[in-house]
């Protein structure tokens, strides 16, 4: 019987004299290489990995619960005077941060509402079309109801985030954001 050879050519399984390369062997692993990782080491690795994943999941759950307990705070920001926005028109402003576009709508009947200008589909800018009484996202033809902010047509499925308003005399303030 021939001893184990370390070169890449081994005898063919069919018993022919020609030699087959190692990658053509049916099962190229040898029993002497089986002891590289014991069952105990494999089990220890699996238990430690599972424990680490469990601890990370528990930590993320606790951090999420803490974040939900503390409501976000929003600044109070003067949007403008009521007479600056004619009925049936929109006034564009930034809220809550300088990069967050928003719009104030003066709806027919004297009602004021404000929404984030970021489409809930792919974050494109939403525009007010008073002649068609809708909020329109030109990127993928998304349509929102100007009174409620609900998605009416197109790919968006979620409503626009509403900017909470506070009216003091002839001025309108943004005081919060409701998703």
Beta strands, then each sheet from edge to edge (+ up, - down):
strand 1: 9-11
strand 2: 19-21
strand 3: 77-81
strand 4: 90-94
strand 5: 101-106
strand 6: 112-116
strand 7: 126-129
strand 8: 134-137
strand 9: 142-144
strand 10: 151-153
strand 11: 162-168
strand 12: 171-178
sheet 1: 1+ 2-
sheet 2: 3+ 12- 11+ 6- 5+ 4-
sheet 3: 7+ 8- 9+ 10-
end
